[in-house]
Amino acid sequence: MGVLKNNAVVSKNLLAQLVFGVDTLIGLGAYILMSFAFEKDFSIWFLLLSGIFAYLPDFDLLIFFLLSKEQRRWGHWRLGFHHPMFFVPLSVLIVFFLSWKWAPDSAVYLTVLAFMGIMGHFIHDSTKDGLHWFSPITRDGGWSFDPLRWARIKISYRDGIEIVPQREVAKIYERIAQKAVGEGEVGSRLEKVTWVHVYTFMLCITCLGVMVVTAR
Ligand SMILES: [Zn+2]
């Protein structure tokens, strides 16, 4: 019963975060700003794509949940897409080539949307436990695919750009792993939705409304 109740709380919070959360606001904000900059009319498909871009680094969770509990203990940041040095250029290139093929008029626009959404996602993640932006390049300039050595550099919102000692990073991952086992990979990452989120969301919806009304 306790587990059921817990799951209900997690899914309610997850839903709130999917609607009002920072990544959603990043997708909406990038869409509104870039549509204005590129003089694009409202398109529900491009809006959806912008949302997908802002959540793209977390799509590894779909694969992650197929892993065994033991493998999941490492946390999806380490095993998945949260390695910006690879993920940003690769995904942006793929978006460029696909949109060049399917929507050549909007290729640059979509590529910029992808870049903003994905970078926004990583910057937002950096505000939580810090993110190893330069993985797998280690602090001493070498590189290593040993997951723990990946994590030598982090950028944090609170402390700015910070190169943290190896043992500190080990602790961060220990904490993430414990949370992932205890509260679950998703549950442990949920943030509180505040009025600032809701107001920003309403502002974005108003802008979208204006875009729809003024569309040519
Ligand atoms: Zn993430």
Boltz pocket constraint, residues with backbone or C-beta under 6 A from the ligand:
constraints:
  - pocket:
      binder: B
      contacts: [[A, 57], [A, 58], [A, 82], [A, 121], [A, 125]]
      max_distance: 6.0
